[in-house]
Amino acid sequence: MSPVVSHRILRRWLKISDASRYAGLSPKTIKRMLTKGYLRGERTPGGHWRVDRESIDEYFSGDQKALEIVRSLGL
């Protein structure tokens, strides 16, 4: 991973593409998880999503529930 990408991933609020890399999921899955409320996020004034990195960490904290929810999304 390049230093630029790793620096961006250390931020609290991530772009969809950075959140996707961080979580190891597709951007489409991250968007679904945001809209269904599994991850916390906000929209910028321009309409782009920013994902709360801490919500990804909480979601994947070794909980089997996370895997079940991803599967329930049809992925």
N, C-alpha and C positions, 0 to 999 in steps of 0.2 A: 504494500500500500504506500502511496506517495505521501510525503510529509504534509502536503496541502490537504489531502483527503482526511488523514488522521486528525489534523488540527480541527477541521470542520466537524468531525464526528464527536469531538470532545465538547462542543457547544451544547447548551441545554436544548435549544430549539433547532431542529434539523429540517432541512428540505426533505421532500418525499424521497428523492434519490439517495440522500445520505442516510435517512432512516432505513431505507431498503437494504443498503449495504450493511448497516450496523446490526439489523435484526436477521439478516440472511433470508429475507423474503422479497418477493417481487414488489415493485411500486404499486401495482394494482391491488395486491393483498393489503398493503399498508393503508391505501385509500379506503378499502372496504372496512378495515378495522377501525379507522377513524370515524367513518359515517355510522357504523353500528355501535360506537361508543366503547370499544375495547381498548382504544388508545386515546390519550388526551392530545388535542391539537387546536390550533387556531388558524384562521384565515388572515392573510395579509390584506391590506387595503386593495391590492391588485388581484385578490382572489386566489392566491396560492396558499397551499397548506404549509404549516410549520408544525412538526411533531415534537411533543415533549419527550426528550430522550429518557427522562426518569420514568415515564409511563411504560416505555419499552422494557426497561430494566425490571420494573415491578411486574409487568405482565409475564416475562420469561424468567421469573425467579425460581425456576426449578419445579414449578407447579404443573402437574399433569393436566390441569384445566386448560392451560394455554394450547396444548396440542389438540385437545377435544374441540376447542372453539375454532381453531384454524381448519380442522377437518370439517366442521359444520358449515364453514363458508364455501365448501366444495372444492378445496384445494388439495 
